[in-house]
């Protein structure tokens, strides 16, 4: 018995260490991917879509608050890979760690479900997990840049806004995909494989054309999002939104398509307005459709049970699993 207890006590630190290193590696890999596409706003380099924030929030929701150390290590490695060590590095790492932790705590407070099967879950992820909690990382980062003399005071608000929106986009686009891939794992509907294949081919062909065309036809992506949400709920809509966001970000950082002849600030505003509205459309519409379908199934199940009870009562039998009605004593 003592040997078993000793083995379990040794196993827990090993599991914690492996989990921490895995989270740190995933955060660092996502950070390096995000840094491949950068924009310069008022002399500061920002990423219009920062995937590590989405990775951090998803890990905290799936595996608990013990993942904070892996997030801190991953954030430290990302910052060290692009700048020299200093006070601003510590502050940036602290902000990038505290923001996802606060997002997780707020989402738990309101009863968030990782299945995102309710409209309230989608709204909570948008306004608490993304727009609310990411104020911490953007504010701390921009303040430290000003305090260390790396950023002019007049450039504070543009850089703060770009930082905030980039972190929020990471949560809105990356977190739902990871929650579905690692947590919920919905069963695929094999009966719609032809429709899924057709939608995939259309998305793969039309999205690059829309993001590279100089005619500003990005609006053509929205019917695809609606189609994916109506037929394949969160899985289809968020994968479509993720692909569209990546392609649009590439076009924006290359200065092609609808982003040609625009300044860096104008590119950032146009890109983030499109990514934000697209992510909101995909997330909230799919959550609303899923909630309505679940409600309809519950009503249908209740109707089936009621019909079964009425059939038994009509036949003079007691429904299975129900006690016979009590009889009143004669007075």
C-alpha positions in Angstrom: 0.0 0.0 0.0 2.8 2.4 0.9 4.5 1.6 -2.5 1.3 2.5 -4.3 1.0 5.8 -2.5 4.6 6.6 -3.1 4.3 5.9 -6.8 1.3 8.2 -7.1 3.1 11.0 -5.2 6.0 10.7 -7.6 3.8 10.5 -10.6 2.0 13.8 -9.9 5.1 16.0 -10.2 6.1 14.2 -13.4 2.7 14.7 -14.9 2.7 18.4 -13.9 6.2 18.9 -15.4 5.2 17.3 -18.7 2.0 19.3 -18.9 3.8 22.5 -18.1 6.5 21.9 -20.7 3.8 20.9 -23.3 1.8 24.1 -22.7 5.0 26.2 -22.9 6.0 24.5 -26.2 2.5 25.0 -27.7 2.5 28.6 -26.6 5.9 29.3 -28.0 5.1 27.6 -31.3 1.9 29.6 -31.7 3.8 32.8 -30.8 6.4 32.2 -33.5 3.7 31.5 -36.0 1.9 34.7 -35.1 5.1 36.7 -35.4 5.5 35.6 -39.0 3.0 38.2 -40.0 3.6 41.6 -38.4 2.5 45.2 -38.9 4.2 48.4 -37.7 2.0 50.8 -35.9 3.6 54.1 -34.7 7.0 52.5 -34.7 5.9 49.4 -32.7 5.7 46.0 -34.2 2.3 44.3 -33.5 0.7 41.1 -34.7 -2.9 41.5 -36.0 -3.7 37.9 -35.0 -1.9 36.6 -31.9 -2.6 32.8 -31.5 -0.9 32.2 -28.1 -3.7 34.0 -26.3 -6.2 31.6 -27.7 -3.9 28.7 -26.8 -3.5 29.9 -23.3 -7.2 30.4 -22.6 -8.1 27.0 -24.1 -5.5 25.2 -22.0 -6.7 26.9 -18.8 -10.3 26.0 -19.6 -9.5 22.4 -20.4 -6.7 21.5 -17.9 -7.2 24.0 -15.1 -5.3 26.9 -13.6 -2.2 24.8 -13.0 -1.3 25.6 -16.7 -0.3 29.2 -15.7 3.3 28.3 -15.3 3.5 26.8 -18.8 1.9 29.9 -20.2 4.4 32.1 -18.3 7.4 30.1 -19.6 6.0 30.1 -23.2 5.4 33.9 -23.0 9.0 34.5 -21.7 10.5 32.4 -24.5 8.5 34.3 -27.2 9.4 37.7 -25.8 13.1 36.7 -25.5 13.1 35.6 -29.1 12.3 39.1 -30.3 13.9 41.5 -27.8 16.6 41.8 -25.2 15.9 41.0 -21.5 14.8 43.9 -19.4 12.1 45.3 -17.2 9.6 45.5 -20.1 10.1 41.7 -20.7 9.0 40.9 -17.2 6.0 43.1 -17.4 4.9 41.8 -20.8 5.2 38.2 -19.6 3.2 39.0 -16.5 0.5 40.7 -18.5 0.3 37.9 -21.0 0.0 35.4 -18.2 -2.5 37.2 -16.0 -4.9 38.1 -18.9 -5.7 34.4 -19.8 -6.0 33.5 -16.2 -8.5 36.3 -15.6 -10.3 35.2 -18.7 -10.6 31.6 -17.3 -11.7 32.8 -13.9 -14.4 35.1 -15.3 -15.7 32.4 -17.7 -15.9 29.9 -14.9 -17.7 32.5 -12.8 -20.6 32.7 -15.3 -20.9 29.0 -15.8 -19.1 28.8 -19.2 -19.3 25.4 -21.0 -16.5 24.4 -23.3 -19.0 22.8 -25.7 -20.2 26.4 -26.7 -23.7 24.9 -27.1 -25.5 27.9 -25.7 -25.6 31.5 -26.9 -24.6 32.7 -23.4 -21.4 30.7 -23.8 -20.5 32.5 -27.0 -21.3 35.9 -25.6 -19.2 35.1 -22.5 -16.2 34.1 -24.6 -16.5 37.3 -26.7 -17.1 39.9 -24.0 -15.3 38.3 -21.0 -12.7 36.0 -22.4 -11.6 38.1 -25.4 -12.6 41.8 -25.2 -12.6 42.1 -21.4 -9.6 40.0 -20.2 -7.2 41.0 -23.0 -7.4 44.6 -21.8 -4.9 43.5 -19.1 -2.2 42.4 -21.5 -2.6 45.3 -23.9 -2.6 47.9 -21.2 0.4 46.5 -19.3 2.4 46.0 -22.5 1.7 49.5 -23.9 2.4 51.2 -20.5 5.7 49.4 -20.1 6.8 50.5 -23.6 6.1 54.1 -22.7 7.7 53.8 -19.3 10.9 52.3 -20.7 11.1 55.0 -23.5 10.5 52.6 -26.3 7.3 54.3 -27.3 6.2 57.9 -27.5 3.3 59.0 -25.3 1.4 60.2 -28.4 1.6 56.7 -29.9 0.2 55.0 -26.8 -3.4 54.6 -27.9 -2.8 53.3 -31.5 -0.4 50.7 -30.2 -2.7 49.8 -27.3 -5.6 49.3 -29.6 -3.6 47.2 -32.0 -2.2 45.1 -29.2 -5.7 44.6 -27.6 -7.4 43.6 -30.8 -4.6 41.2 -31.8 -4.9 39.4 -28.5 -8.7 39.4 -28.6 -8.7 37.9 -32.1 -6.5 35.1 -30.9 -9.1 34.2 -28.3 -12.1 34.6 -30.6 -10.6 32.5 -33.5 -8.2 30.0 -31.9 -9.8 29.1 -28.6 -13.1 27.7 -30.0 -11.2 25.5 -32.5 -8.9 24.1 -29.7 -11.9 23.5 -27.4 -13.6 21.5 -30.1 -10.5 19.6 -31.1 -9.3 18.8 -27.6 -12.3 18.9 -25.4 -15.7 18.3 -27.0 -14.8 16.2 -30.1 -18.2 16.2 -31.7 -19.2 13.2 -33.8 -19.0 13.9 -37.5 -22.1 13.5 -39.6 -21.0 11.1 -42.3 -24.2 11.5 -44.1 -23.2 15.0 -45.2 -19.7 14.2 -46.3 -20.5 15.3 -49.9 -21.8 18.7 -48.7 -18.8 19.1 -46.4 -16.4 18.3 -49.3 -18.2 20.8 -51.6 -18.1 23.5 -48.9 -14.4 22.9 -48.3 -13.6 23.2 -52.0 -15.5 26.4 -52.4 -13.9 27.9 -49.3 -10.4 26.9 -50.4 -11.0 28.5 -53.8 -13.1 31.5 -53.0 -11.4 32.8 -49.9 -7.9 33.3 -51.5 -9.6 35.0 -54.4 -11.6 37.3 -52.2 -8.6 38.2 -50.0 -6.3 38.9 -53.0 -8.7 40.7 -55.3 -8.5 44.5 -55.6 -12.3 44.8 -56.0 -12.8 44.6 -52.2 -15.1 41.5 -52.3 -14.4 40.3 -48.7 -18.1 40.2 -48.1 -18.3 37.1 -50.2 -16.9 35.2 -47.3 -19.9 35.8 -45.1 -22.3 33.5 -47.0 -19.8 30.7 -46.6 -19.7 31.3 -42.8 -23.5 31.3 -42.7 -23.6 28.1 -44.7 -21.1 26.4 -42.5 -22.9 27.5 -39.3 -26.3 26.4 -40.5 -25.2 22.9 -41.7 -22.1 22.1 -39.5 -22.6 24.4 -36.5 -19.4 25.4 -34.6 -17.0 23.0 -36.2 -17.7 24.2 -39.7 -18.1 27.9 -39.0 -14.9 28.3 -36.8 -12.7 26.3 -39.2 -14.0 28.5 -42.0 -13.4 31.6 -40.0 -9.9 30.4 -39.0 -8.9 29.8 -42.6 -10.4 33.1 -43.8 -8.7 35.0 -41.0 -5.3 33.5 -41.9 -5.6 34.3 -45.6 -6.8 37.8 -44.9 -4.0 38.5 -42.5 -1.5 37.2 -45.1 -3.0 39.5 -47.7 -2.9 42.5 -45.3 0.7 42.0 -44.3 1.7 41.6 -47.9 -0.2 44.8 -48.8 -2.2 43.1 -51.6 -5.9 42.9 -52.6 -8.2 45.2 -50.7 -5.3 46.4 -48.6 -3.2 47.9 -51.4 -2.2 51.5 -51.2 -3.2 51.7 -47.5 -1.0 52.9 -44.6 -0.1 50.5 -41.8 -2.7 52.0 -39.5 -5.4 51.8 -42.2 -4.4 48.2 -42.9 -4.7 47.3 -39.2 -8.1 49.0 -38.8 -9.5 47.3 -41.9 -8.1 43.9 -41.1 -9.2 43.9 -37.5 -12.7 45.2 -38.4 -13.1 42.3 -40.8 -11.6 39.6 -38.6 -13.6 40.8 -35.6 -17.0 40.9 -37.4 -16.3 37.5 -39.0 -15.3 35.8 -35.8 -18.4 37.3 -34.0 -20.7 36.1 -36.8 -19.2 32.6 -36.9 -19.2 32.1 -33.1 -22.5 33.7 -32.1 -24.5 32.3 -35.1 -23.3 28.8 -34.6 -23.9 28.9 -30.8 -27.4 30.2 -31.4 -28.2 27.5 -34.0 -26.8 24.8 -31.7 -28.8 26.0 -28.8 -32.0 26.1 -30.8 -31.4 22.5 -32.1 -30.8 21.2 -28.6 -34.0 22.9 -27.4 -35.9 21.3 -30.3 -34.5 17.9 -29.4 -35.5 18.3 -25.8 -39.0 19.2 -26.8 -39.2 16.3 -29.2 -38.0 13.9 -26.5 -40.6 15.3 -24.0 -43.3 14.8 -26.6 -42.3 11.2 -27.2 -42.4 10.5 -23.5 -45.8 12.1 -23.2 -47.1 10.0 -26.1 -45.8 6.9 -24.5 -47.5 7.7 -21.2 -50.8 8.4 -22.9 -50.6 5.2 -24.9 -50.1 3.2 -21.6 -52.9 5.1 -19.9 -55.3 4.4 -22.8 -54.5 0.7 -22.7 -55.1 0.7 -19.0 -51.5 -0.1 -18.2 -49.0 1.6 -15.9 -46.1 3.2 -17.8 -42.8 1.4 -17.3 -40.8 2.8 -14.5 -43.7 4.7 -12.9 -45.6 3.7 -9.8 -49.3 3.0 -10.1 -51.6 6.0 -9.0 -52.5 5.9 -5.4 -56.2 5.3 -4.5 -58.1 7.4 -2.1 -59.7 5.5 0.9 -63.5 5.3 1.0 -65.0 7.7 3.4 
